[in-house]
Amino acid sequence: MGAYESPTIRIFGEKYNDEGVPFKGKMEWKEISNAATARMESFVSVVTDNNYNEFMNREKNNMKVLLFSKKKKASILYKALSKFSKQFSYGFVKESDPLTKKFGIETLPSI
């Protein structure tokens, strides 16, 4: 006796009627995790020097949270937080953006 094939993994989005998509990558934790997080809905805005004022003026009653980071995109934790905190507007600023210098930020987290 033995296993002759791997189980099928389907990745579902957050919508009730989402039928999911079959996972076709390597059966490794990191690959499965990356595929699942790619389907996760995000309420994080990428904020740049060009759209900073627009971000700040949007949803005027919300408090604004900006994460300056070395990463290329917002972490899964930050994306999840953005979904459940409705009184905040979440922004993500990349290290290379001029806003980093304008705010005088010298050390950046990599979360």
C-alpha positions in Angstrom: 0.0 0.0 0.0 1.1 3.6 -0.6 0.0 7.0 -1.8 0.0 7.3 -5.5 -1.0 11.0 -5.9 -1.1 14.2 -3.8 -4.4 15.6 -2.6 -6.0 18.3 -4.6 -5.8 21.8 -3.1 -8.3 24.5 -4.0 -7.7 28.1 -3.0 -10.8 30.1 -2.2 -11.2 33.9 -2.1 -13.4 35.7 0.4 -16.6 35.9 -1.6 -19.4 33.5 -0.6 -19.9 32.2 -4.1 -16.2 31.8 -4.9 -15.7 28.3 -6.4 -11.9 28.4 -5.8 -9.1 27.6 -8.2 -7.0 24.5 -8.1 -3.5 24.9 -6.8 -1.0 23.8 -9.5 2.3 24.6 -7.9 4.8 22.5 -5.9 3.3 20.9 -2.8 5.4 23.0 -0.5 4.1 25.3 2.3 5.7 28.5 0.9 4.2 27.9 -2.6 0.8 27.2 -1.2 0.9 30.1 1.1 2.0 32.5 -1.6 -0.8 31.3 -3.9 -3.4 31.7 -1.1 -2.3 35.2 -0.1 -2.3 36.4 -3.7 -6.1 35.8 -3.7 -6.6 37.6 -0.4 -8.5 40.9 -0.8 -6.5 43.9 0.2 -7.6 47.3 1.5 -4.1 48.7 1.5 -3.3 51.6 -0.9 0.1 51.9 -2.4 0.9 55.5 -1.5 3.5 57.5 -3.4 4.7 61.1 -3.5 2.3 61.6 -6.4 -0.9 60.3 -4.7 -0.2 61.2 -1.0 -2.6 64.1 -0.9 -5.4 62.1 -2.5 -4.8 59.3 0.0 -5.0 61.7 2.9 -8.1 63.4 1.7 -10.0 60.2 1.0 -12.4 58.9 3.7 -12.0 62.0 5.8 -13.4 60.5 9.0 -10.8 57.7 8.9 -7.5 57.9 10.7 -4.5 57.2 8.3 -1.8 54.6 8.8 1.2 54.6 6.6 3.7 51.7 6.6 7.1 52.6 5.2 8.8 49.3 4.2 11.8 47.7 2.5 9.4 45.1 1.0 8.0 45.3 -2.4 4.4 44.8 -1.2 2.4 44.9 2.0 2.6 41.8 4.2 -0.2 39.4 4.7 -0.6 40.6 8.3 -1.0 44.3 7.2 -3.5 43.2 4.5 -5.6 41.3 7.0 -5.5 44.2 9.5 -6.7 46.6 6.7 -9.8 44.5 6.2 -11.0 44.5 9.8 -10.2 48.0 10.9 -12.9 50.1 9.2 -12.0 53.4 11.0 -8.5 53.4 9.5 -7.2 53.9 6.0 -4.0 51.8 5.4 -1.3 52.9 3.1 2.0 51.3 2.1 5.1 53.3 1.0 8.1 51.6 -0.6 11.6 52.5 0.5 12.5 54.0 -2.8 9.6 56.5 -2.9 10.5 60.2 -2.2 8.0 60.2 0.6 10.5 58.3 2.7 12.9 61.2 2.5 10.2 63.8 2.9 9.2 62.2 6.2 12.8 61.9 7.3 12.7 58.2 7.7 16.1 56.5 7.9 15.3 53.1 9.2 12.6 50.9 7.8 10.9 47.8 9.1 10.7 44.7 6.9 7.3 43.4 8.1 
